[in-house]
Amino acid sequence: MKKFEYIITKPAGIHARPAGMLVKEVSVYESSITIEKNGQTADGKRLMALMSLNVNCKEKVTFIMEGTDEDMVAIKLETFCKENL
């Protein structure tokens, strides 16, 4: 299991467009990706679950990857977050 924390920097937080981009990004990996905010979790491959977290700017989220490609996923996902969230 790999995990990292990220503080959302985009003013709009994770609204529909970035949430869709995130789901599209993580859907290609074998590993399960869970996103956690304040004790609530969501499957990173499910758009509505991700949107239900209601993540705003300057809030911290934790990404948890578990599976055969978790090392690569952690690197790719951290880069994605820096560029898009």
Helices and strands as residue ranges (DSSP letters): E 2-7, H 16-26, E 32-37, E 40-43, H 47-51, E 60-66, H 70-84
